[in-house]
């Protein structure tokens, strides 16, 4: 079956969430398994910790304050590193020195949505890689500007906008809306604005969900109640 109408996928995510990075990689592998199905992806903002100051915090200190157990942190990092290898992610948690506030990153991601086809997803992917594989401070405006340019955005425009309050209230409102919807963890995949799949699901689960929704949409049965 070839689906002419794309399946809309909104992904609520934070770019400092390793499970969100895994979720994106697994989604890409799922889509590769169902090339006959087209999708329209839109990244939505979420902040795991909006209390982090604008300049960020020392990550080791932050992680100990948050989890309070070095062994627990090492165990989680080991698990994530192993899962990452399965989807070609090379996590390097030791390289991360700063726990950033991600509000500005989400502003850039918001602007990327109107910068051209697939630009937003490229920006998101680049920010994930910068943070989790290269240890870059993605709260740093210079890092954000370069990432935006690398993904095809207008660097000068991004630099100008970042120096202002442009879209800050809108991003904060989107984050609040996600919380009011009951989203307390990410990633959250929202299909066609109504069907939610929580967490970094495995490739087959994502592929199956997308295929089922695509078929229902193509057949005109998407909104019909289950018999």
GIVEN-V573158 format. One line per field, one symbol per residue. phi: phi as a letter, one per 30 degrees, with the letter a starting at -180 (. if undefined). A space follows every 10 residues. Layout:
phi = ???
This chain:
phi = .ccdcdddbc cdabdccddd dddddddddd dddbddccbb cbdcdabdbd dddedibedd ddddddciad dddddddddd ddddedbicc dbddddcbcd dcdddddddd dddcckeidd dddedddede ddccidddcd eddddddddd djdddddddd dddcceiddd dddddddddd djdcbbdbcc chibccbcid ddeddddddd dddddddddi cecdddd
